[in-house]
């Protein structure tokens, strides 16, 4: 288990940092990764010799796992529901219209989506306090969980837009609620992106996704309520011009990284393998 390594990991980092052949970038990278493992300012005590179910990292991981499971369950329900509604709206019939989401089920699902988004957002701050480390590697999972939860909530509440679904008005967010969620979304992206870059490097597909999410959220707030994004007090988001520059930067990074992972990679590998086989036969 990655958090049961205790002093062993500390020695690994020390040995790496003492290597005379290691360049400054590698030393800096090792220092950053080491810091991302700290709990209360030090490496967590190993539980290999003595089991400890009260260690902070285990408590945080269990909390994340519980919410991730809930997220997956809700996502399946919402995705199935949206697929059904889209099918019914494209090919309506009296029987299909009756199969649309009933009020009680809709309200329950709506409340679960809202509660999940709020719990995931609160978990980010709780993790920082529990581990006393605002750069801990577990925050990557916390932040991704919140972004996914917010996306599910917004996807569900926007489901009937343009279809005249009567339940849509009953199960929708006010303009202020939507803006509040988007502000939390931007704040989470602001936390997540540098953590991912430090841990994964600059070319990972997860970073492309976060850049895309960040750019879309900035654009949405700028178009609807620019003052709300300025009031967040986040670096690089203090005025309209700086927000536009950061949005453009994120979009550019998304395109760059996304281009590193071609959609037809499997087909190209297959073609290359066939070419090699033909050359061998010849």
Buried (B, 14 or more C-beta within 10 A) or exposed (E): EEBBBBEEBBEEBEEBBEEEEEEEEEBEBBEBBBBBBBBEEEBBBBBEEEEEEEBBBBBBBEBBEEBBEBBEEBBEBBEEBBEBBEEBBEEEEEEBEEEBBEEEEBBEBBEBBBBBBBBBBEBBEBBBEBBEBEBBBBBBBBBBBBBBBBBBBBBBBBBBEEBEBEBBEEBBBEEEEBBEBBBBBBBBBBBBBEBBBBBEEEEBEBBBBBBBBBBBBBBBBBEEBBEBBBEBEBEEBBEEEBBEEBBEBBBEBBEEBBEEEEEEEEEEEEEEEEEEEEEEEE
